[in-house]
């Protein structure tokens, strides 16, 4: 059953190609490419060419998997998904505010464990398929239980499904949608691992300020050294991303509080 995951790999590679080309062609929302990896890692003038180059690489790999048993395409797919895992981990560490861009603008939610877990699973699928004795086109006509299991796992690990449902329901980008009530967002913050890791450092469990910027709501607290501890909660998804930063008040200009009504 080494060939069971070839159809899954081929379909996802083609979907990634189509979505990236569509995002570049339409331009997406203003500044969309600057919020998507791997385009976010290159200068502005190279963002569209980088995304197109990635799309071309995906469609070439998909064609190779579909039509041949050539090891170049098989190992190329393994390397592609392994590198994707590394890039997503770097994006999560260096730019936690941007999306993976795996499926163009639809993948605009911040990179989380699900997105990284998906590329790890895809790397394993690609590795298993290296020694498949038949090309991908021969497998499409005979789907197996193992293939369906792979599809189910990837569906669970794909935040794009929720984002697509939200877009259909609201038909507006995240930054233009009404956000959840502030109290609900604060509850999500307090349920996060970031909050549990830093709550003992805070002088109060209640934020002294709160505001929204695009798809994020920010909560500001004080710690025992009188520095600002700012948590950011993403406003989309059932398990939204939560980020935290400590800002030294000594290095900041005089601060004017922002009303929590904003």
Secondary structure, 3 states (H helix, E strand, C coil): CHHHHHHHHHHHHHHHHHHHHHHHHHCCCCCCHHHECCHHHCCHHHHHHHHHHHHHHHHHHHHHHHHCCCHHHHHHHHHHHHHHHHHHHHHHHHCCCCECCCCHHHHCCECCHHHHHHHHHHHHHHHHHCCCCCCCHHHHCCCCHHHHHHHHHHHHCCHHHHHHHHHHHHCCCHHHCCCCCHHHHHHHHHCCHHHHHHHHHECCCCCCEEEEECCEEEEEEEECCCCEEEEEEECCCCCCCEEEEEECHHHCCCCCCCCCCC
